[in-house]
Amino acid sequence: MTRAEFERLVREAVTLIPPRFRREMKNLALVVEAEPSAELLEEMGVEPPDSLYGLYQGTPLPERTWDFGNNLPDRITIFQRPIEEDCEDADEIRGVIGETLIHEVGHYFGLSEEEIEEIEERYWRGDAGDPDAHE
């Protein structure tokens, strides 16, 4: 899959985030990179055969104090190669991108791993459960 095709799938995944959450996503850069560096994998404690599909870097919203501001954007990176290597077709790639984006956006909003996993389970069941989904 070309980088442009992969980035299109990432943009599509963003549109699946409920509007009430998208509206709150400010000063946040969404970046696609080929793969995580060896240094990043070591820093994160990720060892083969595991890999890293995405990464949130920044200060989660609930941790920001009254004087937070004038900062570079927080960053969500989606790693193309590991996702493609672990998926059999474009539909599976689309699903993994969606789940990865949900996970990293969850970190941006300060959700716990348990809360994020619950949302991911609903994602895979196709149960968005959000009344604002069609705004």
Phi and psi restraints in degrees (value plus and minus 20) as a CYANA .aco file:
   2 THR   PHI     -94.8   -54.8
   2 THR   PSI     143.3   183.3
   3 ARG   PHI     -81.0   -41.0
   3 ARG   PSI     -61.1   -21.1
   4 ALA   PHI     -81.8   -41.8
   4 ALA   PSI     -62.1   -22.1
   5 GLU   PHI     -84.9   -44.9
   5 GLU   PSI     -62.5   -22.5
   6 PHE   PHI     -83.4   -43.4
   6 PHE   PSI     -65.2   -25.2
   7 GLU   PHI     -82.9   -42.9
   7 GLU   PSI     -53.2   -13.2
   8 ARG   PHI     -83.2   -43.2
   8 ARG   PSI     -61.7   -21.7
   9 LEU   PHI     -84.7   -44.7
   9 LEU   PSI     -56.6   -16.6
  10 VAL   PHI     -85.1   -45.1
  10 VAL   PSI     -64.1   -24.1
  11 ARG   PHI     -81.8   -41.8
  11 ARG   PSI     -60.0   -20.0
  12 GLU   PHI     -80.9   -40.9
  12 GLU   PSI     -62.0   -22.0
  13 ALA   PHI     -82.3   -42.3
  13 ALA   PSI     -56.3   -16.3
  14 VAL   PHI     -81.2   -41.2
  14 VAL   PSI     -57.2   -17.2
  15 THR   PHI     -87.5   -47.5
  15 THR   PSI     -36.5     3.5
  16 LEU   PHI    -104.0   -64.0
  16 LEU   PSI     -31.7     8.3
  17 ILE   PHI     -90.9   -50.9
  17 ILE   PSI     108.8   148.8
  18 PRO   PHI     -73.0   -33.0
  18 PRO   PSI     119.1   159.1
  19 PRO   PHI     -72.9   -32.9
  19 PRO   PSI     -57.2   -17.2
  20 ARG   PHI     -84.0   -44.0
  20 ARG   PSI     -45.8    -5.8
  21 PHE   PHI    -105.7   -65.7
  21 PHE   PSI     -61.0   -21.0
  22 ARG   PHI     -77.1   -37.1
  22 ARG   PSI     -58.4   -18.4
  23 ARG   PHI     -82.2   -42.2
  23 ARG   PSI     -47.4    -7.4
  24 GLU   PHI    -109.9   -69.9
  24 GLU   PSI     -25.7    14.3
  25 MET   PHI    -105.1   -65.1
  25 MET   PSI      76.0   116.0
  26 LYS   PHI    -141.0  -101.0
  26 LYS   PSI     128.2   168.2
  27 ASN   PHI      32.1    72.1
  27 ASN   PSI      29.3    69.3
  28 LEU   PHI    -150.8  -110.8
  28 LEU   PSI      99.9   139.9
  29 ALA   PHI    -115.9   -75.9
  29 ALA   PSI     114.3   154.3
  30 LEU   PHI    -131.0   -91.0
  30 LEU   PSI      98.5   138.5
  31 VAL   PHI    -145.6  -105.6
  31 VAL   PSI     122.0   162.0
  32 VAL   PHI    -127.9   -87.9
  32 VAL   PSI     109.3   149.3
  33 GLU   PHI    -145.5  -105.5
  33 GLU   PSI     138.4   178.4
  34 ALA   PHI     -81.9   -41.9
  34 ALA   PSI     -71.5   -31.5
  35 GLU   PHI    -182.9  -142.9
  35 GLU   PSI     140.3   180.3
  36 PRO   PHI     -92.5   -52.5
  36 PRO   PSI     128.8   168.8
  37 SER   PHI     -91.6   -51.6
  37 SER   PSI     139.4   179.4
  38 ALA   PHI     -79.6   -39.6
  38 ALA   PSI     -57.1   -17.1
  39 GLU   PHI     -85.0   -45.0
  39 GLU   PSI     -61.8   -21.8
  40 LEU   PHI     -84.9   -44.9
  40 LEU   PSI     -64.6   -24.6
  41 LEU   PHI     -80.2   -40.2
  41 LEU   PSI     -61.2   -21.2
  42 GLU   PHI     -85.0   -45.0
  42 GLU   PSI     -65.5   -25.5
  43 GLU   PHI     -79.4   -39.4
  43 GLU   PSI     -58.5   -18.5
  44 MET   PHI    -103.6   -63.6
  44 MET   PSI     -27.9    12.1
  45 GLY   PHI      53.5    93.5
  45 GLY   PSI       8.3    48.3
  46 VAL   PHI    -115.1   -75.1
  46 VAL   PSI      99.0   139.0
  47 GLU   PHI    -140.2  -100.2
  47 GLU   PSI     126.9   166.9
  48 PRO   PHI     -76.1   -36.1
  48 PRO   PSI     122.2   162.2
  49 PRO   PHI    -108.2   -68.2
  49 PRO   PSI     -18.3    21.7
  50 ASP   PHI     -90.2   -50.2
  50 ASP   PSI     140.7   180.7
  51 SER   PHI    -166.0  -126.0
  51 SER   PSI    -193.8  -153.8
  52 LEU   PHI    -144.6  -104.6
  52 LEU   PSI     101.1   141.1
  53 TYR   PHI    -109.3   -69.3
  53 TYR   PSI     -51.7   -11.7
  54 GLY   PHI    -177.0  -137.0
  54 GLY   PSI     144.1   184.1
  55 LEU   PHI    -171.6  -131.6
  55 LEU   PSI     112.3   152.3
  56 TYR   PHI    -121.1   -81.1
  56 TYR   PSI     110.6   150.6
  57 GLN   PHI    -148.5  -108.5
  57 GLN   PSI     101.7   141.7
  58 GLY   PHI     137.7   177.7
  58 GLY   PSI    -183.4  -143.4
  59 THR   PHI    -131.0   -91.0
  59 THR   PSI      92.3   132.3
  60 PRO   PHI     -75.6   -35.6
  60 PRO   PSI     127.2   167.2
  61 LEU   PHI     -70.2   -30.2
  61 LEU   PSI     -66.3   -26.3
  62 PRO   PHI     -87.1   -47.1
  62 PRO   PSI     -35.5     4.5
  63 GLU   PHI    -112.4   -72.4
  63 GLU   PSI     -21.6    18.4
  64 ARG   PHI    -102.3   -62.3
  64 ARG   PSI     114.9   154.9
  65 THR   PHI    -116.4   -76.4
  65 THR   PSI     156.1   196.1
  66 TRP   PHI     -79.0   -39.0
  66 TRP   PSI     -47.6    -7.6
  67 ASP   PHI    -116.3   -76.3
  67 ASP   PSI      -8.5    31.5
  68 PHE   PHI     -92.5   -52.5
  68 PHE   PSI     109.8   149.8
  69 GLY   PHI     146.7   186.7
  69 GLY   PSI     154.9   194.9
  70 ASN   PHI      33.0    73.0
  70 ASN   PSI      25.9    65.9
  71 ASN   PHI    -137.6   -97.6
  71 ASN   PSI     138.8   178.8
  72 LEU   PHI     -83.5   -43.5
  72 LEU   PSI     137.1   177.1
  73 PRO   PHI     -82.1   -42.1
  73 PRO   PSI     127.2   167.2
  74 ASP   PHI     -83.4   -43.4
  74 ASP   PSI     144.9   184.9
  75 ARG   PHI    -159.3  -119.3
  75 ARG   PSI     112.8   152.8
  76 ILE   PHI    -135.3   -95.3
  76 ILE   PSI     102.5   142.5
  77 THR   PHI    -129.7   -89.7
  77 THR   PSI     111.0   151.0
  78 ILE   PHI    -129.1   -89.1
  78 ILE   PSI     107.7   147.7
  79 PHE   PHI    -119.0   -79.0
  79 PHE   PSI      94.5   134.5
  80 GLN   PHI     -87.7   -47.7
  80 GLN   PSI     -72.6   -32.6
  81 ARG   PHI     -79.4   -39.4
  81 ARG   PSI     -68.3   -28.3
  82 PRO   PHI     -81.5   -41.5
  82 PRO   PSI     -56.4   -16.4
  83 ILE   PHI     -85.5   -45.5
  83 ILE   PSI     -67.6   -27.6
  84 GLU   PHI     -82.6   -42.6
  84 GLU   PSI     -59.4   -19.4
  85 GLU   PHI     -85.3   -45.3
  85 GLU   PSI     -50.8   -10.8
  86 ASP   PHI    -113.8   -73.8
  86 ASP   PSI     -21.3    18.7
  87 CYS   PHI    -134.9   -94.9
  87 CYS   PSI     129.8   169.8
  88 GLU   PHI    -111.7   -71.7
  88 GLU   PSI     -45.7    -5.7
  89 ASP   PHI    -175.1  -135.1
  89 ASP   PSI     156.7   196.7
  90 ALA   PHI     -82.2   -42.2
  90 ALA   PSI     -55.2   -15.2
  91 ASP   PHI     -84.7   -44.7
  91 ASP   PSI     -60.7   -20.7
  92 GLU   PHI     -88.1   -48.1
  92 GLU   PSI     -59.2   -19.2
  93 ILE   PHI     -78.9   -38.9
  93 ILE   PSI     -65.7   -25.7
  94 ARG   PHI     -77.3   -37.3
  94 ARG   PSI     -64.5   -24.5
  95 GLY   PHI     -84.9   -44.9
  95 GLY   PSI     -62.4   -22.4
  96 VAL   PHI     -89.0   -49.0
  96 VAL   PSI     -58.6   -18.6
  97 ILE   PHI     -79.0   -39.0
  97 ILE   PSI     -66.2   -26.2
  98 GLY   PHI     -79.5   -39.5
  98 GLY   PSI     -66.9   -26.9
  99 GLU   PHI     -84.6   -44.6
  99 GLU   PSI     -62.1   -22.1
 100 THR   PHI     -82.5   -42.5
 100 THR   PSI     -63.7   -23.7
 101 LEU   PHI     -83.3   -43.3
 101 LEU   PSI     -63.8   -23.8
 102 ILE   PHI     -75.9   -35.9
 102 ILE   PSI     -65.5   -25.5
 103 HIS   PHI     -81.5   -41.5
 103 HIS   PSI     -69.1   -29.1
 104 GLU   PHI     -90.8   -50.8
 104 GLU   PSI     -57.6   -17.6
 105 VAL   PHI     -85.0   -45.0
 105 VAL   PSI     -54.8   -14.8
 106 GLY   PHI     -78.1   -38.1
 106 GLY   PSI     -61.7   -21.7
 107 HIS   PHI     -83.8   -43.8
 107 HIS   PSI     -60.1   -20.1
 108 TYR   PHI     -76.7   -36.7
 108 TYR   PSI     -62.2   -22.2
 109 PHE   PHI    -102.3   -62.3
 109 PHE   PSI     -20.4    19.6
 110 GLY   PHI      61.1   101.1
 110 GLY   PSI      -0.2    39.8
 111 LEU   PHI     -93.5   -53.5
 111 LEU   PSI     131.6   171.6
 112 SER   PHI     -96.5   -56.5
 112 SER   PSI     144.3   184.3
 113 GLU   PHI     -78.5   -38.5
 113 GLU   PSI     -58.6   -18.6
 114 GLU   PHI     -84.4   -44.4
 114 GLU   PSI     -63.8   -23.8
 115 GLU   PHI     -83.4   -43.4
 115 GLU   PSI     -61.5   -21.5
 116 ILE   PHI     -84.7   -44.7
 116 ILE   PSI     -63.3   -23.3
 117 GLU   PHI     -82.1   -42.1
 117 GLU   PSI     -57.5   -17.5
 118 GLU   PHI     -83.3   -43.3
 118 GLU   PSI     -63.3   -23.3
 119 ILE   PHI     -84.4   -44.4
 119 ILE   PSI     -61.6   -21.6
 120 GLU   PHI     -82.2   -42.2
 120 GLU   PSI     -60.4   -20.4
 121 GLU   PHI     -81.3   -41.3
 121 GLU   PSI     -62.6   -22.6
 122 ARG   PHI     -84.6   -44.6
 122 ARG   PSI     -57.9   -17.9
 123 TYR   PHI     -78.2   -38.2
 123 TYR   PSI     -67.9   -27.9
 124 TRP   PHI     -89.3   -49.3
 124 TRP   PSI     -47.5    -7.5
 125 ARG   PHI     -99.1   -59.1
 125 ARG   PSI     -30.6     9.4
 126 GLY   PHI      59.1    99.1
 126 GLY   PSI       0.0    40.0
 127 ASP   PHI    -126.1   -86.1
 127 ASP   PSI      64.5   104.5
 128 ALA   PHI     -84.7   -44.7
 128 ALA   PSI     -60.2   -20.2
 129 GLY   PHI      40.7    80.7
 129 GLY   PSI       2.5    42.5
 130 ASP   PHI    -131.8   -91.8
 130 ASP   PSI      98.8   138.8
 131 PRO   PHI     -86.4   -46.4
 131 PRO   PSI     -39.4     0.6
 132 ASP   PHI    -110.1   -70.1
 132 ASP   PSI     -14.6    25.4
 133 ALA   PHI     -78.7   -38.7
 133 ALA   PSI     -45.2    -5.2
 134 HIS   PHI    -128.0   -88.0
 134 HIS   PSI       0.7    40.7
